[in-house]
Amino acid sequence: MSNPDHSTRLARAKFRAWHRGTREADYTIGCFFDTFHEGWDEAQLIWFEKLLDAEDVDILAWALGTAEAPAEFHGPQLEALRKLDYVRI
């Protein structure tokens, strides 16, 4: 089986971002995806795919700054996640 292309991986990531199980996580992670995914390169998409593997409570804590994210998530995308200015309800 071949590896999925970039657009297929983005479609999967969008679905996973918007179907987390709690409304808070859906809005936080889904809105983050909707706002920033255009133009993601391979490294940025890999970062987001790894983020999607994390537990919702951890992601929300990292976004809110109540817990320190693992070093593998540090960088500009985590800083964008922490701003929370992308959540439009």
C-alpha positions as a printed Julia matrix, in Angstrom:
89×3 Matrix{Float64}:
   0.0    0.0    0.0
   1.38   3.4   -0.96
   1.71   6.38   1.34
  -1.17   8.87   1.12
  -0.42  12.14  -0.62
  -0.34  15.51   1.13
  -3.95  16.43   0.31
  -5.25  13.08   1.57
  -3.31  13.48   4.81
  -4.73  17.0    5.21
  -8.26  15.67   4.74
  -7.66  13.01   7.39
  -6.15  15.58   9.73
  -9.14  17.86   9.29
 -11.53  15.06  10.16
  -9.49  14.07  13.22
  -9.18  17.71  14.3
 -12.95  18.24  14.24
 -13.97  14.87  15.75
 -12.12  14.78  19.06
 -14.95  13.86  21.37
 -15.46  17.09  23.28
 -16.73  20.4   21.97
 -13.83  22.28  23.58
 -11.23  20.12  21.86
 -13.14  20.21  18.56
 -13.18  24.01  18.55
  -9.59  24.4   19.71
  -7.98  21.84  17.43
 -10.43  22.11  14.54
 -10.28  25.9   14.36
  -6.48  25.73  14.61
  -6.44  23.4   11.61
  -8.89  25.53   9.6
  -6.91  28.7   10.25
  -3.37  27.45   9.65
  -3.32  24.34   7.43
  -3.07  26.11   4.09
   0.51  26.09   2.99
   1.75  23.62   5.61
   4.9   21.91   4.46
   5.74  18.3    5.26
   7.31  19.11   8.64
   4.33  21.19   9.76
   1.87  18.49   8.75
   3.91  15.84  10.57
   3.86  18.07  13.68
   0.08  18.37  13.5
  -0.39  14.64  12.91
   1.69  13.96  16.04
  -0.38  16.52  17.94
  -3.55  14.66  16.91
  -2.15  11.53  18.54
  -1.96  13.3   21.92
  -4.78  13.24  24.45
  -7.28  16.1   24.29
  -6.7   17.12  27.89
  -2.98  17.44  27.2
  -3.47  19.47  24.02
  -5.9   21.82  25.77
  -3.49  22.22  28.7
  -0.66  23.07  26.3
  -2.88  25.55  24.47
  -3.99  27.2   27.7
  -0.47  27.17  29.15
  -1.43  25.16  32.22
   1.0   22.36  31.33
   4.32  22.29  29.53
   4.23  20.59  26.14
   6.88  17.97  25.35
   9.95  19.37  23.62
   8.96  17.75  20.31
   6.03  20.19  20.09
   7.94  23.38  20.88
   8.2   25.92  18.08
   6.11  28.33  16.06
   3.11  26.03  15.67
   2.8   25.55  19.43
   3.08  29.31  19.89
   0.23  29.78  17.39
  -1.81  27.14  19.24
  -1.29  29.01  22.51
  -2.62  32.31  21.17
  -6.15  30.88  20.86
  -7.07  33.82  18.61
  -8.07  31.39  15.86
 -11.12  30.03  17.71
 -14.25  31.55  16.19
 -17.53  30.38  17.67
